[in-house]
Amino acid sequence: MELTVLGCSGSYGAPAGGACSGYLVRGGDAVILMDCGNGAFTNLQQHVSPAELTAVVITHAHPDHCVDIYGLHVLNKYGLERSCLPVYAPEGVEKTLEGLVGDWTDTFDWQLISDGDAVSIGDAKLQFSRTDHPLPTMAIDLSLDGKRLVYTSDTGPGWSVETFESGADLVLSEATYQHDDIRAPIHLSARQAGEAARAARARRLMLTHLWPTIDPVASVE
């Protein structure tokens, strides 16, 4: 399984080319885009042709996780003339973005996901769990090529990666804040992300969704 981070800036784009949440996962016959925040679609095209995508998974309706799907829609409809690309998303995402698009036609095949659901996308197996975040937000446990990736999406400390089976090869965790300055309880600090990943016996932790003005080295420390 190969993970490419297309954007890791939390809530808005960082000054130096910092796109918001977007992650490309490849392995076997699966080419999956997880989240598509502002700037992520531009970066996606530097790594893979959008025509190769087998599915898109949007974790929730906040723009920094989904708004660039508008560009993907335009490309698929008018450029590739492609229809029925599977898009998995919780309640609210399709309707929220419909205001931008106007009419989705048949460009995407929208699939509603809820807490506890499981789906297969080619060789990939995905499970979903609702996190501690105001809008319906889904964390993802993705298994592919004998490896497991857990992506927390956005969450406060009321949800933990321990909800999924322990021992993930990589936990990709939001870490919006540093622990001495937690601005809102709907996001994690880097320390909280580390404590949760350790409790879940993850092999590795990667911090993402970093507030644009913080020092990422300090978050790692």
C-alpha positions in Angstrom: 0.0 0.0 0.0 1.3 3.4 -0.9 0.1 6.6 0.8 0.7 10.0 -0.8 -0.2 13.1 1.3 -1.7 15.7 -1.1 -2.5 18.2 1.6 -2.2 18.3 5.4 -3.2 21.8 6.4 -5.9 22.1 8.9 -9.0 24.3 8.3 -7.4 26.6 5.7 -4.4 26.5 3.4 -1.0 27.2 4.8 1.0 30.1 3.2 3.7 28.0 1.5 1.6 25.7 -0.8 -0.1 24.0 2.1 -3.2 22.3 0.6 -5.9 21.0 2.9 -6.7 17.4 3.6 -6.2 15.0 0.7 -4.7 11.5 0.6 -4.0 9.2 -2.3 -3.9 5.5 -1.5 -2.7 3.0 -4.1 -2.3 -0.8 -4.0 -3.5 -3.8 -6.0 -6.3 -2.6 -8.3 -7.3 0.2 -5.9 -6.6 3.9 -6.5 -8.5 5.8 -3.8 -8.7 9.5 -3.0 -9.5 10.1 0.6 -10.8 13.6 1.1 -10.4 16.4 -1.4 -9.9 19.7 0.5 -8.9 23.0 -1.1 -5.7 22.5 -3.1 -5.7 18.7 -2.9 -7.0 18.2 -6.5 -4.2 20.2 -8.0 -1.6 18.1 -6.1 -3.4 14.9 -7.0 -2.7 15.5 -10.7 1.0 15.6 -10.0 1.0 12.0 -8.9 -1.7 10.2 -10.9 -4.2 10.8 -13.7 -7.6 11.4 -12.2 -8.9 9.0 -14.8 -7.2 6.2 -12.8 -9.2 6.8 -9.7 -11.3 3.8 -8.7 -13.2 5.6 -5.9 -13.3 8.7 -3.7 -14.0 8.7 0.0 -15.1 12.0 1.6 -15.1 11.9 5.4 -17.3 14.9 6.1 -18.8 18.1 4.6 -16.4 20.7 5.9 -14.8 22.5 2.9 -11.2 21.7 3.9 -12.0 18.1 3.3 -14.3 18.1 0.3 -14.5 21.3 -1.7 -12.0 20.3 -4.4 -14.3 17.5 -5.6 -16.0 20.3 -7.6 -12.9 20.3 -9.9 -12.9 16.5 -10.1 -16.6 16.7 -11.1 -15.9 19.2 -13.9 -13.0 17.1 -15.3 -15.0 13.9 -15.2 -18.1 15.4 -16.8 -16.6 17.7 -19.5 -13.0 16.4 -20.0 -13.0 12.7 -19.4 -16.7 12.3 -20.1 -16.7 9.7 -17.4 -19.8 8.7 -15.4 -20.6 6.8 -12.2 -17.2 7.2 -10.3 -18.0 5.8 -6.8 -18.0 8.5 -4.1 -18.5 7.3 -0.5 -19.6 10.0 1.9 -21.6 10.4 5.1 -24.9 12.3 5.3 -24.7 15.9 4.3 -21.8 15.9 1.9 -23.7 15.5 -1.4 -26.3 18.1 -0.5 -23.7 20.6 0.8 -21.7 20.4 -2.4 -24.7 20.4 -4.7 -24.9 24.2 -4.2 -21.6 24.6 -6.0 -22.3 22.1 -8.8 -26.0 22.7 -9.4 -26.6 19.2 -10.9 -24.4 16.2 -10.3 -26.1 14.3 -13.3 -24.5 10.8 -13.4 -20.9 11.9 -13.1 -20.6 10.4 -9.6 -22.2 7.3 -8.0 -22.9 8.6 -4.5 -22.8 5.9 -1.8 -23.9 6.9 1.7 -21.7 5.6 4.6 -22.6 5.5 8.3 -21.0 4.4 11.5 -20.0 0.8 11.5 -20.4 0.3 7.7 -17.8 -1.7 5.7 -17.2 -1.6 1.9 -14.8 -3.1 -0.6 -13.1 -1.0 -3.3 -11.3 -3.4 -5.5 -8.7 -5.1 -3.3 -9.2 -2.6 -0.5 -11.4 -3.2 2.5 -12.7 -0.2 4.4 -14.5 0.2 7.7 -16.0 3.4 9.0 -16.5 4.8 12.5 -18.2 8.1 13.4 -15.8 10.5 15.2 -16.2 13.2 17.8 -16.9 16.1 15.4 -19.9 18.3 14.8 -20.9 17.1 11.4 -21.3 13.4 10.6 -17.6 12.5 10.2 -16.1 9.1 9.4 -12.8 7.7 10.4 -11.5 5.1 8.0 -9.8 1.7 8.7 -8.4 0.7 5.3 -6.8 -2.7 4.7 -4.9 -3.4 1.5 -1.9 -5.5 0.4 -1.7 -7.0 3.9 -1.3 -3.6 5.6 -3.7 -1.5 7.6 -4.1 2.3 7.6 -6.3 4.1 10.0 -7.2 7.7 9.1 -8.9 9.6 11.9 -10.3 12.5 9.8 -11.4 15.3 12.2 -12.2 14.4 15.8 -12.1 15.6 19.3 -10.8 13.3 22.2 -14.3 11.8 22.6 -13.4 9.3 19.9 -10.2 7.2 19.6 -8.4 5.0 17.1 -8.9 2.3 19.7 -12.4 2.0 18.3 -10.8 0.0 15.5 -8.8 -3.2 15.9 -5.4 -2.5 17.5 -2.1 -2.8 15.7 -2.6 -0.7 12.6 0.6 -0.3 10.5 0.0 3.4 10.3 -2.3 5.8 12.0 -2.8 9.0 10.1 -4.1 11.3 12.8 -5.4 14.8 12.9 -3.2 16.9 15.2 -4.6 20.4 14.7 -3.2 21.9 17.9 -0.3 21.7 20.3 -1.3 20.7 23.8 -0.7 24.0 25.6 -3.1 25.8 23.2 -6.2 23.7 22.3 -8.6 26.2 20.8 -11.6 24.0 20.4 -12.6 20.5 21.7 -13.5 19.2 18.3 -9.9 18.6 17.3 -6.9 16.9 18.8 -3.5 18.1 20.0 -0.4 16.3 18.8 0.0 14.8 22.2 -3.5 13.5 22.2 -2.9 11.9 18.8 0.2 10.3 20.1 -1.4 8.9 23.2 -4.3 7.4 21.3 -2.0 5.8 18.7 0.2 4.3 21.4 -2.9 3.0 23.2 -4.1 1.4 20.0 -0.6 -0.2 19.5 -0.1 1.4 16.1 3.3 0.7 14.5 3.6 4.2 13.2 1.9 7.6 13.6 1.8 10.4 11.0 0.4 13.8 12.1 -1.8 15.7 9.7 -4.4 18.5 9.7 -1.9 20.8 11.3 -3.0 24.4 12.1 -1.1 26.5 9.4 0.7 28.8 11.9 2.1 26.1 14.2 5.6 24.6 14.1 5.2 21.0 12.9 8.6 20.1 14.5 7.2 21.2 17.9 4.1 19.1 17.2 6.3 16.0 16.6 8.3 16.7 19.7 
